[in-house]
Structure formats: structure tokens, C-alpha cells
């Protein structure tokens, strides 16, 4: 058995819940997209906006590249528009696929180009929208396409470059003809892309696009271009229907994948829970869950007054698995109760073994077993404990229970009733990790606890110079409630001395003893080497 197979921590389960939740939301979203026209429209708008942004930034990147080329070109020109200048212009146009045409205008007014007929490209009168001092959009001859033009001032004049049009938006090429219209508005000019004559008649039911019609019909997408112009898309209802039909196979594929992943994760979560439950139940049967004992010391008298029982899982290969690795899952899967009941019997048996070394005399200290909230609410706890004490002839004062705080007590009245019966037997109830869990001072009163244990995190931050510390507050409360205080996690002599000055003389921690298996405790007791 490998240790990491049992690492079912809270983090693992949190990740599992998150993944299951994500796939569940994804499945619901796909269902809604397949059935809702509104969601499909929003998805189309987002898709279109993403692709148009990509095209716009591709233009910007091309302009940056062209600008670098022109920086180098300016030193090769004579600015006389002679054959050499024309050759340089043709050369850069030929070897630069992003340049559709290029023209030089010198400071003296001479013009020369790569010999392409540029004048035939533009509409007359000229329609243009400046995006910045160097970049503008110009309508072609029939205003069915916008030409991006870049102007750059160089040493002896100005270079004007028409940028090659980016590939059409792939989303639009798959749509029916004349079902959409692109408009770019700015500088009191409207530029079109597509076949405006047919598209306008279908979209606006009018031969001409007028301002009042545009106000009535909302564009499916509006996008700012450099804060100087607005790119707008209008469409017919068939656009969304076509788009839904196009993405439906992909959505169905995603639905199948997400549903499969969702089912797999649910099965794996259930299967993991079943595995840990089976392993723990098997470990209980084979007595692989072993109690370790950590001494609780009266620091004033420098002697042991009790032990806390800490469970360990010892595998067949000798690996030791700590409780943080499996106890939370035992609680979640309902096996914490049989585990605890077995532990009570094992501890009672160990107590009897120690007593038999001294002719059966009762031990002068107690053994404190941790109880989960679910166990303290189980009436069978009283019967199991009574039977264990009677069977091994152990006195009730040798056994105590510490209520851990990993989960809240759902039925405090039932827990109080169980604790009352345990108290009547002579068994003390202690509250573990006070100040760092679900137990509160109402629980202290209801459960008739006689001891509170201060969590290690407060001992780590202990400051004897701070009279208003949490530890001081807990000590003050314990004095009023007339209960004992045990400090957990004492690891240094400075902490021990500080606790003594605060009136806490019951200590537990590595300064005194680490958790040990019963065989070690037995050897110490046999040698009488007890502090």
C-alpha cells in the first residue's frame, strides 16, 4: 500500500468539488446556448468582437513593420523621383507582402510610386476617416471596401502606403450573402464592407441608410477603432440561425465531452470515498490503527499526569500514516464511529497491561481519547465505554474524552445527554483546540467539560509581555468557569516558563515527549523511568 493513495485531504476534495461544479455549469451553459436565441446572439457577438479585434491589431502590427522598413528606405532615396527612386519603391513593394501600393511625395511636390494605378482605387469625391495623424481609412471606388492607408514623414518628403487587406473575418465568410453589413462611421463619413446595395435593402428595408433607421435598428456589434471611429455590424435574423447551425456540432461534441468528464468525476469521487471506507474498515479488522500516546505533564511537579491518545495507521510495509491524512475521510464516510469504539477497547486493554505490572493497582493518570462530533452524539458510546471498563477492569477516572472541533455538533442536547451519562460513570470530558474550531463556551457548559486545551497556534505566538493575549483571556475564563487548562504544542523552555507565569502548569508537547507507541510506554513503565 502506498502512502499517497490515502492522501484524500480537504484540498483534494475541494478541487474535486470545483471540477464537478465547473463541468456542471458548462453542461448547463451548452444546453442554454443550444436552446436560447438570446444566448446564441450574445455568443455570436462575442465571437465576432474577438475576431475583429484580432484583425484590427494585425493591421497595427503590419503598420509597425512597415514603419521599420520605411526608416531604412529613406536613406536609399534621392527624392528626385528618378528611376532609382521608382526602383526602390517597387523593390520594397515587391518584397513586402503587406504593402498593396506605395507612393513618395517629395518636399518639392514631386510624386512617384510603384507604378500601380492608385487613383482608380478610391471613390470620388474622396471619403476617408482618420484614425490618427498617420493612419486613415479610405473608401474604395464603389464604397464596398475600406482601404487602410499609412502616411510617414521621412527625410525628404512623405511616404504613403496602402495596406493589403487582412483576410475576411472567417465568421462572416460562412454566412449567407447579403445577410450582414459592416459600417465604419467617423469624420461625418460612413464606409461600408460587403455588398451595401443588397445588404441595406435586406437589413433596413430601404435603399438608403438614414440616421433615423440606424437609430431604430440596433447594430449587433459596435466597436471603437482608436477612439476615432466606430465599427458597426448589422445583420438579418438568418445570421444567428446560421451561426447556431454551424456551431451546433461543436457544442454537441463539447456537451458529450463535459458530460463524460462530469460522470467520470462523480464516479471517481464516489469510488474514492468507497475505497477509503473499505481500507479503513479493513484496517480496523486487522488492527492496523494503532494508538500512540503523548504525555501530559504537570510542569510544576515535573511528572506525568495523563496521556493523549493519538491514532496512527501502520501499514503492512511499516509506513506510518498520520491522522490528518485519513481521519477527515473517516468522519465523512461514517467509519469514525467504529474506529473510535475499537480505540476505546484498545486503550482500556493497554491500561490494564500497565496496571498488571504493579499487581493490578489503578494507574494515577488518565488516558484521553479524541472524539468527533458524530461520535459524541451516538448513545452507543456510553454502552461501549462501560463494557470496555468492565471487561478490562479499568477505573473510569483512567479514561477521558477530548471533543475535537473539526465539525459542529448538530444536536447539542443529545450530546449533552451522552456526556451526562459519561460524567455519571466518572469519565471526564475535555474540549480540544479551544479558540480554533466550532466548540464555544456554550458547549463547555452544555457538555459539562472539566478541561480546556489551548491550541498550538496560540502557544506558537505566545508573548509573555502582552497581558491581553488570547491565552491570557482563556486563562481568565477558565478561572471563572473553574476548569483546568492544558497547553498543547509546548516546544521550548521559554514557552513553558511563560505558561507557568500565566498559571498554566499542565503542558503537552515535544519539549516533554513525542507521541509514542504503547511498546515504548510499556518499556518506560517497566524500567520505572517516569518523570
Secondary structure, 3 states (H helix, E strand, C coil): CCHHHHCCCHHHHHHHHHHHHHHHHHHHHHHHHHHCHHHHHHHHHHHHHHHHHHHHHHHHHHHHHHHHHHHHHCCCCCCCCCHHHHHHHHHHHHHCCCEEEEEEEECCCCEEECCCCCCCCECCCCCEEEEECCEEEEEECCCCCEEEEEEEEECCEEEEEEECCCCCCHHHHCCCCCCEEEEEEECCEEEEECCHHHHHHHHHCCCCCCHHHHHHCCCCEEEEECCCEEEEEEECHHHHHHHHHHHHHHHHHHHHHHHHHHHHHHHHHHHHHHHHHHHHHHHHHCCCEEEEEEEEEECCCCEEEEEEEEEEEECCCCCEEEHHHHHHHHHHCCCHHHHHHHHHHHHHHHHHHHHHCCCCCCCCCEEEEEECHHHHCCCHHHHHHHHHHHHHCCCHHHEEEEECCCCCCCCHHHHHHHHHHHHHHCCEEEEEEECCCCCCHHHHHHCCCCEEEECHHHHHCCCCCCCCCHHHHHHHHHHHHCCEEEECCCCCHHHHHHHHHCCCCEECCCCCCCCEEHHHHHHHHHHCCCC
